[in-house]
Amino acid sequence: MSLRTSIVALAVGAAAAVLLLFTVPVALSTLAAEGDEAEQEAVTLVQGVADVVSSSTADRGDIEAVVERANGRRNDTPVTVVLADGTSVGAVREECASVALDVDVEGDRGDRESRDDDEGRDSDLDELLPTTEVDDVDVDGGHLVRVAATGAGGDVVVCGYVSDAQVREAVTERLGALALAAVVVLLVVAAAALLVARRMARHLVVATATADRLSRGDLAARVPDAGPVEVRRVGAALNRLAGRIDELLTQERESAADLSHRLRTPLMAVRLDVESLEESAAKDELDADLDVLERTLTAVIAAARRPQREGVVPGCDAVEVVRARLDYWSPLLEDQGRSTSLVIAVDATQAPVRCAAEDLAAAIDALLENVVAHTGETVPVEVEIASVDSGGGGDGGLEDQVAEGWVRVEVRDQGPGVPSSALQRGRSDRGSSGLGLDIARACAESTGGRLELDRIDEWSVVRLVLGPADSQVVLTST
């Protein structure tokens, strides 16, 4: 899980937990409040109908009109009036008829008249006849609010039915609005957390990109001093590491260069000693060996003294380098009567690879020099450069290991071929130093690729598999 996802998940989870803890008591209080409100409205409605029914002048027609108007205005609290003769007016609920006979009208009327006397009121002068206190009875699916009254034709009972389903529906509507508000809150929290996470992760992404550049050899890469304190500390440590690596590489180059220069003095002494010898085949062989050693030493000094920033992120066009080196060797190859050909089978006009032009040129020179030195003068030579992903490498599994942009450079001849033991550093069975193939192999491996020896029909093949300039893939050995 990424840092952004973790921060957003933590913020949304915390907000959801708080909302959940808040929702439970709110839901319970809303349910209770909605029930009380519905019951109070029912009580008010039933008392109003009872007051009309208890009028000394109210007849059945008046009662039916009042009940019809009351039920028409509030469908959620249907009113039923049970008359003295047992008939019902209004919603006609069976529960009201079954409980109406249990109301003690006379007892409640006596209590009311007693309270009127205590308050100094004259009950005989009241226009409304006595009513009982409100009674609440639980029934299936809800409860009844009822009042008994003395009407013009006798005792009647007024009932109002409050449905539990209607109460729950009202609670659901209120909680739905709260749920919608909670969703909006979670979305706002998620957006704010994502914004904060992006700001935090942005600096970490920059530090990661800098580390990747350093791993590719770009020692000039540095992490900017920005972001949270912890990220700035990581960036400062990474910058110090990059600086230390830079210093160590500089010291290594200087040490190699100094050592190479120190070797020139004993080399010169050996050359003077050889020149003092009498002319012979052994002296000529020593002179040739000294020439090779001097050229090798000069190449080592040049590589060690290469400008520090050159080749830090190496790259060159393999097509250009291969064409230039074959042009350089063409006069010698023509003098030896060799037929030469250059095959370019890359997908584009250029083939950028991850090595310096000087290193690739040295590798191609080493391979062509081996052909010149170890094959007959009329043996044909062929050089091919192709895309690995389109041409294949001849090993049957190379395409599965590389991505787009990999290049293979093959130097072919119809000579006896190169034994696999020649790939060991400094090993040769032909009287040479054995460093040519090692130079070529080092060039290929510096790009993440490898050097391969192959035999295709009558052709002996030395193949360089080179990684693209932006590749960090390292091929496994086969």
N, C-alpha and C positions, 0 to 999 in steps of 0.2 A: 504494500500500500504506500502510495506516495505521500509526501509531507502535506501537500495541498488537500488531498483526500482525508488525511488524518485530522487536520485542523478543522475542516468543514464538518466531518462526522462528529468530532468532539463538541463543537459549538451547537450543532443541531441536536445532538443527543442531550446535552445539558438543558437547552431550551425546551425540548420535548418533555424531559423529566419534570422541570418546573411547571410547565403547563398541565401535565398530568396530575401533579400534586394539587394544583389549583383547581382543576376541573372536578375532582371528586367532591369536595365540600360545596362547590358552586352548584353542582348537579343536585345534591341532596337538598340544599337550601332552596333551590329553584323549584324542586318538586313539592316541598312543603309549602312554599309561598304560593305556588299556583293552586294547590289544593285549598289552602285557606281562602284565597281570593275567590275561587269558584264557589266555595261554600258560603262566603259572605254575600256574594251577589245573589245566590239562591235564597238566602235568608231574607235579604232586602225585598226580593221579588215576592216571596211567599207572604211576608208580612203585609206588603202593599195589597195583594189580592185578598188577604184575610180581612184587612180593614174595610175593603169594599163589600166583601161578603157579609161582614158583621153589621152592616148598616141596616137599620130598622125598616128602611124603605126598599131594600134591594130584593128583586124577585129573580126567578130563574133566568129570564131573558137578560137581565143586567149581568148576572154572574157569567153566563155563556159569552156575552160580549167582552167582558173584562178578561176572562181566561183566554179567549181567542186572540185578543190584542196582545196579551202578555206572551203567549207562545209564538206569536208572529214576530215579535221584536227579538226574542232570545230563544233560538232553537236549541241552544246548548243546555237550557234549564227548563224542560217541559213541566208545565204546571197541571196538576189534577185536583179537582174539587169533588169530594164525595159528599153528596147532599144527605139530608136527614132521611130520605126515603130509600137510601142505598144506591141510587143512581149516581153516575160519575159524569163530570163535565171536563173537557180538556183532553189531555194526553191519554187519559184512562189507563193508568198503569195498575197492574194487578197488585203490585207491592203496596201501593197506597191504599187500595181497598182492603187488603188483608190486615193492615196494621191500623187502619183508621178506628176500628172498634176498641182498640186498647187505650185510647186517649181519655183521660178522666177530665171531661169538660167541666163537670160540676165542681170538682176539687180545685181545678185551676181557676175557675170563675170566682170561687170563694176567696182564694188567695188574692186575686186581683182586686176584688171589692174591699178586702181588708186593707190592702195597701192604699186604695183610694181614700178610705176613711181616715187612715193615719195621716195622709197628706192633706186632709181637709177638703177633699173634692166631693161633689154630689154626683154619685153614679147614676141617679135617676135622670139627671139633666144631660148626660152624655148622649150624643146622637149615635155613637157606635156602641154596639153591644159588646160584652166582654170576649176576649180571646185568651188562649193559653200561651205559655212560654214556648219558644221554638224548641222542637225536639229533633234529634238527629238519630236516624236508624240506619245501620249498615245492612245492605242487601247485596245480592249477587251482581257484580259488575259496577258497583258504585254505592251510593247511600242516599237516603231520603231526608229532606228537611221538611218538617210538617208543623202545622199550627191548627189547633181546633178553635172554632169560633161558634157563637150563637147567632144564627141568622134569623131572618124573618119567619122562616118555615121550620126552624128547629136547629139542632146542632149539626154543623158541617165540619169537614176536615180538609185543609188545603195542603197539598204535598208538592214539593219541588224535587225533581230527580237530578242528581249530579253524577255524571258518568265518569268512571275512572279512566276509560279510554280517551275521553275528551281532555281530561287533565293531562294524561301522558302525551297526547298530541300537542297540546300547548307547550308542555315542557320540552318536547322534541324540537319544536320550532325555535324556542329560545336558545336551547343548546346548539342547534344547527347554526344559528348566528354566531354563537361563541366559538364553535368549531371553525367556521370560516375565518373569524378573526385570528384564531390560533394558527391556521394554515398561513395566513398572511404574515403573522409574526415569524413563523419558521422560515418562510421564504426570505424575509428581510434579514433574519439572522444568518441564513445560509449565504446570501449575497454579501453581507458584511464580512463573514468568515472567509469566503472565497477571495474577497478583495485583500484582506490582511494576509491570507496564505500566499497569494500571488506576489505580494510585495516582499514577503519573507523568502519565498522560493526563488524569486528572480535573482537575488544576490547569490544564493547557493548554486543556481544554474550557471551564473557567470564564473563562480569559483570552479565548478566542475569543468566548464569549457576551458578555463585556464590550465587546469590539471591535464586535460586531454592534449592541449597544445604542448605542454611540457613533456608529456609522454612520447609525443611525436618528434621531440628534439627542438622545439621552438623555445629556446631559453630566454628569449626576449619577452615572453608572455608574463604578465603580472596581473594580480587581482586588484581591482580598484578598492580604495578605502571607503566603503559605503555599506549601508545596511545596519542591522542590529549589532550590538557589541560582540556577541558570540561569533557572528559571521565575520566581522572585521578581524577578530583574533585568528580565526582559521585562515583568512586571506593573508594576514601578515605572516603567519607561520609558513604558508605555502610560498610566499614571496621570498622569505629568508631561505627556504629550501632551494628555490630556483637560483638564487644568488650563489649559494654554496656550491651547487652543481656547476654553475658557470665558472666559478673559481677553480674547482677541481679539474674541469676539462682544460682550462687555460694552463694550469700547472702541468697537466699530462702532456699537452702539446709542446710546451716549452722543454719539458724533460726529455721527450722523444727527440726533439730537434737538437738539444744540447748533446745528447748521447750520440746522435748521428754525426755531429760535427767532431766529436772526440774520436770517432772511429776513422776519420779521414787521416789523422796523423799516422797511426800504425799501418793503414792501407798504403799511404804514400811510402812508408819505409819498406813494406813488402814489395811494392813496384820497383823501387830502387834496387832492392836485392835481386829481383828477377832480371832487371836490365843488365846487371853486372855478370849474369851468367853467360856462358858461351852459347852461340846459336845452335839450337837443336829443336827437335820436335817437342820435347818436354817444355822448353822455354816458350815456344809458341802456344802450347796448350795453357800454360800458366798465364801468359798475357791475355788470352781469350777469357779465362776464368776471372781475371782481375777486371777486365772490361765489363763483364756481366755484373760483378760485385759492385763496381763503381756506379754503373747505371742504376742498379737496385738501391744503393745507398742514396743516390741523388733523388730518386723517386720518393724514398722515405722522408727525406728532408723536405721535399716540396709538399708532400701530404701533411707533414707535421706543421709546416709554416703556412698552410692555407689560412686565409683570413678567417677569423673566428666565426663570423656570421655567415660565411659562405657555406652552403650545404647544411645549415642547421635544420632546415626543412628541405631536404634535397629534392630535386626534380629536374627532369630533362625530357626532351622528345627523343624517344628511342629510334624512330625512323630517321631523324636527322643525323643522329650519332652513328648509326649503323651505315648509312649511305656515305657519310664522310670518311669513316675508317676503311670501307671497301674501296673508295676512290684512292685513298692513300696507298693501299696495298696492291691495287690493280697493276701498276707498271711492273712490279716484281713478279706477280703471278703471270702476266703476259710474257715476260722474258723467259719464264720457266715452261712456257707452252701449255699452261693450264687454261681450260675453258671455265669461265666464271659466270655466275648469274646471281641476281638479287631479286628475290620474290617478296613483295610487300602485300600482305593480305590482312590488313587491319581494317576496322570498321570506319575509321575516319582518316583524315589527312595527317593527323598527328597521333602519337601514342605516348602520352606522358607517363613516365614511370618514376618510382620513388628512389632515385639515386642521382648522384651528381654526374654531369656529362663526362668529367674526367675519369670517374670510376668505371662507367660503362665503356668508355673508349679503351681504357686499360684492359678490361675483360675481353673485348672483341679483339684487341691486338694480341692478347695472350693466346686466344683460340686460333687466330689466323697464323700466328708464329709457329704454333704446334703443327699446323697443317704443312707449312713450308718446311719445317725442320724434320718432320718424321714421315713424309710421304714422297713418292717419286715426283719428279718435276712435271710430268705430263698428267698427273692425277687431277680430275675435275674437282672444282670447289663450288659449293652452292651455299648461299646465305639466305635465310628466310626469316621474316618477321611477320607475325600474325597474332590475331586476338585469340586468347585461349578459349573464351566463351563461344567463339564461332568456328575456330579451326580445330580445336582439340590439341592435346599435348602428346598423344600417342600412348599414354599409360592407362587409358580406359577409366580412370577415376579422377583425373585432374579437374574436369569441369564441375564435379560435385563439391570441390573444396574451395573454389574461387568464385568471386563475384564479377560483375561486369567491370571491364577496364584492364584486366590482367593481360599480359603480353608474353609471348614466347619468342625467343631469338634462337635460331638453330644454325649452327655452322656444320656443314656436311662435306664429307669427302669420300672417295672410293678407295681409301687406303685400308690398312689392316685393322684399324679401330684402336680405341683407347681401352686398356684393361681397367677394371673397376678398382684395382689396387692403386691406380694413379691418383685417385681422389684423396688419398692420404697425404697430408701436408708434407712437402719435401721429399716425397717418394716418387721415383722415376726409374724405369728400366731401360731408358734410351740415352743415358749419359747427360741429361739436362739437370737443372736444379730442382725440377718438380714443383716449382712455385706457380707456373702458369695457370693450371687448373684451379689451384687454391685461390688465386686472385679472382678468377671468374666466379668461383663458388662464393667467395666473400661478397662480391658485388651482388649476386642474386639473393643471398641470405639477408643482406642489408635492406632489401625491399620487402622482406617477408616471404620471398620465394625460395627456389632451390636450383641446384645444377643437377642435370640428369645425363646419363650416358645411354645411348640406344643404338640399335642396329635395325635399319629398315631396308630390306632387300640387300642391294650391294653397297648401300650408303652407311657409313659410320657417322653417327649424329652425336654432337654435344649440344645440349639444350639448356638455355637459360630461361627460367620462368620468373618473370619480373612483376612485382606488384605495382598497382597504379599509385599516383602521387599522393592520393588521400587515403590509402589503405593502411589498416592496422592489423590485417589478418596475417597470420604466420602459417605457412603450409606445413602439414605433418609429413614426416618421412614415409616413404613407401618401400 
